[in-house]
Amino acid sequence: MKQHQNLYIFLLMLILVPLAGEPKIHPFSGDLSSFRVSFGSPIFLLFLLWIRNTSFVFSGFCVGLSVMLFRIGLDLLTNDLSFSSSILLRGPTFFYYLTYATCFHLPKVDTLCSKSLQIAGWSILAEFAASIVELSLTNICSSTEMDITFNILMKIIIIAIIRCFFILSFFFLVQLHQAETTTIQERKQNKRMILLISGLYEEVVQLNKSQKNAETVTRNCYQLYEELQKITYEIDRDKLSQELLCIAGQVHEIKKDNQRIYAGLSQLTNNRKLNDYMPATELGDIIVQSNRKYAFSLGKEITFSITVDPTLQDLHVYTILSIVNNLVANAVEAIKRTGNIDITFAKNDGLIEIEVCDDGVGILANKVDLLFKPGYTTKFDAKGNPSTGVGLPYVKHLTEELEGTIFVDNSRSNKTIFHLTLPLKNLEG
């Protein structure tokens, strides 16, 4: 598309420059009367500044040839001149445009495009050099020995300045208009980004509230679990029903918060539909990206790597995320400041084997059996409140419901590996 556009511009240049050269002024008389001042070179300069990715020498050659042939054609149609006489008369014009373009090739005008004074100075120099070449060749072709005097040189310089600033004024007006248009577009984009960030901020507030509610519900459920585990606990039906009703209400509030968050984020993401099943590679990317952001929010520098068996089919999104995100988030929290987390999805005889390996603080051998016990935790918040300690028990419960297994390998030095094995029949769509 871009190449076609450049070709059209180039062809337009070959048409417009010869036409622009016809309204003309003849500043010299006598043998140099064929030398003309026209709008051809200003228009040519405009095109040179416009299509800078084309060779300037090639452009000068083609435009010079186009102008020369155009004027020869007019001579043959309107003037009583032979073809050979017309070539001698119009030939210097070819070298005028070739010299003009060659002068712009020397400094690489694309490096000067932001420096208006340098462009102006160089265009005056190009106009002067090209005019001297044309006058000299006109002198030779007309078989005269007329000298190019100081007055002639001054006329050429004045004409060059006038023509140069005429076209540069037009060019920089166009540039100014483009800059203003770009500024307006950037303002619109910035406004859109501000609205987008504002929308995301509202969702973050809702999500933070939902997260705190979820933490409270989890803690209440665990406290109720502990009380029910006591042998001496006597069930007070009214009290228990009220506690369960309170927990149900809190869960319902979380649900409504999440519905609002989902609705807001769906609008921000152009309402892209979410599928229940997704390729394993895409799931892996989601896990890595979300936990990379989590690590960043904790001020940690963690390198994530993931290996996914390409033969795996689409997997159930929410089940995989529920299990693996828990394990990876624990790995993030186990790393103090910097570290590595390696995630592997492998297929083996109808099973998917998932490994999450980190080089964090590690797990003591006598604590491994406690990891999957509800309520056991080694994590505390800034206020000293313990974590709920139900993440890994939930992962184990869900794994066993899916007829899978989970175990921890801490036999390697400075490595903790959670190994999951799940039947693919319970995960694939």
Protein Blocks (a to p, Z undefined) as FASTA:
>chain_A
ZZmmmmmmmmmmmmmmmmmmmpccdfbghjllmpccdfklmmmmmmmmmmmmbcfklmmm
mmmmmmmmmmmmmmmmmmccdfklmmmmmmmmmmmmmmmmmmmmmnopmlmmmmmklmmm
mmmmmmmmmmmmmmmmmmmmnopabdcdfklmmmmmmmmmmmmmmmmmmmmmmmmmmmmm
mmmmmmmmmmmmmmmmmmmmmmmmmmmmmmmmmmmmmmmmmmmmmmmmpmklccdfklmm
mmmmmmmmmmmmmmmmmmmmmmmmmmmnoopacdfbdcfklmmmmmmmmmmmmmmmnopa
cdddddddfkbccddfklmmmmmmmmmmmmmmmpmkbccdddddddeehiacdddddfbe
bpafklmmmmmgghiacbdcfkopaceklmmmmmmmmmmmnopacdddfkbghiacdddd
ddfklmpZZ
